[in-house]
Amino acid sequence: MKSHELWEFFKVALQAIKLHRLRSALTALGIIIGVASVIVMAAIGNGASKQLQQQMASMGTRVINVMPGAMRIGGRSTGFGGGAPFSQKDMNALVSGVPGIVAATGSLDGSVSLVYGAANWSSNVSGVHAEFQDVRPWPLISGRWFTADDVTRGAKVAVVGTAVVRELFAGGDPVGETVRINNIPFEVIGVLSSRGSNGFRDQDDQVLVPITTARSRLVGRRYATVPDAVGSIAVRVADDASMDQVQEELTTLMRKLRRINAGEDDNFTIRNFAELVANADAAQSVVRYLLATTAAMSLVVGGIGIMNIMLVSVTERTREIGLRMAVGARPVDVMTQFLTEAIILCLSGGLVGLLIGVGITVTLSVFFKWTVAIGAGTVLMAILVSAGVGIIFGFMPARRASHLNPIEALRYE
Amino acid sequence: MDAGPQPLIVARDLVKTYVLGDQTVHALRGVSFQVMPGEFVAIMGPSGSGKSTLMNMIGALDQPTSGTLSIDGAEISRMEAAELADLRNRTIGFVFQQFNLLRRTSALDNVKLPLLYSRRRRTDADAVARDKLTLVGLGDRIGHQPSQLSGGQQQRVAIARALVNSPRLVLADEPTGALDTQTSAEIMALLERLNAEGLTIIIVTHEPDIAAHARRLIRVRDGRIVEDRATAGAPVTHGVHAA
């Protein structure tokens, strides 16, 4: 078939569609709804995935966490953080002993009560090293981050999250104000940018102070046995490729530091966030597949609608088909014509569905603040799928039309 | 076109049987005849006589159970559906009782329809179709849709459509069956004029006064030709009735 013939068939098909406007619109409706739902589902799915990746980036992909305690010790689960805490000495040994670590910070965590004027609030405090920002960068929206000197001196300075600002300072700029943390006055020197929830808790309900200050004044009592406790340790690795190696060497060195004999279980836990995120992503992808399947089903239903209407159309236009055959249409011509019609219906339905899907997606993101993402792949897929539906579900009616006996078709009332 | 008097249609011992349920219907029981170029033939017969079957075969819409039928030198009994379609497209023009025009489609586009299937690029399609419409007296109505035309005018459009590919044969099945007497006469006059210009025409009718416009009459009954003669009005100059 030459291109000018295809163009002629295209025009004929368009004409036939225009002759039956309402029916064509109703036929395409199934595809419109199908494609729109595929687009929306894909956008939501991609959005969730993107959000997860953003979280992953904010947690740091090249960050390895080392926590004291193991899931099990002698058959008894202690949970993370159990067992003897790490000391500053352990941390220094790790940083100097394992190549590939570019930055490290300890983290002593606890709950504290905050008081500012008449307002009070319970929040989470983390005592960290100044290198915290190198390990897991968390931009500030106001003020400054504390320095290595602040850490050495055990300065009573605090960097607070936006939830704390909201609860204690009614949203005003707290930099320079003094807040009482567990009844000890701290100067607020900076405000962390908002990160929202990580799925477990509000990350913005957070106070960061120098680890030395936290140890001596806020949460040190929990680590009384280790005077220079650092809680858990987070390290940043130079590049993705050396993650496994660094993790291995960390384990070996840590076992040595904690004098664990061969054959004994670790009494510490090493985790990297990439693993955590991969697990979360796997769980999410089940939901994504479920959404995609639902959307695909609606496309199939739309396709069956197309087939149904095309079959009616073939029956109704039997005489026309007979006439076309009488004046020289080959079976393949008749088939091409009906297939072209089905594909045009599906494609235009697909395009309308695409627009509606994009509209719904934009609405979701603008008015409901959903994280959504429409990729070129999704758009391409929607178009290909709707053309495919046209071919697959248009084939049977088109074949039936092309197999009509011209004599009977001409006589059909 | 043809150098000698080659027959346009040669039918030999055409037999057509259908199986309808447990019944075998003998539509044609051995029909032989020839049609020379330029003839104007009327096929008559009561319903069930086999005249429709015969016309479908001449129109390359149907194939014989046995016997041979050659149209313009091409043997149709062994043709594939696509070859039959091409033969219909190039060699035969159809005119139907119910006109069979595409609704909500202009006269011009209706006339152009066979060109769509003629498998060669025509930049002159509009001009050719307009010429044919002018030939049938509708040069001023090319943009009209069937619903805006009278029955006689619609049949003229159908005739223009039959002529658009310059066929060797026009096959008209009860062309005046849906028209009043006056309009019928006009349509028959048009067909006579086309025949006078050299076109071979075969019409199927059950009306004797319509058949009288033709120059040769083939009467069919019970699947056989029972009469094949020149009509009263036929000039003797067309003495080519090989039967």
Interface residues (C-beta under 8 A of the other chain):
Chain A: K2 H4 E5 E8 V12 Q15 L19 R319 E320 G322 L323 R324 M325 A326 V327 G328 A329 R330 P331 V332 D333 P406 I407 L410
Chain B: N56 G59 L61 D62 A81 A82 A85 D86 R88 N89 R90 F94 F96 N100 L102 R103 R104 T105 L113 P114 L116 Y117 S118 R119 R121 R161 N165
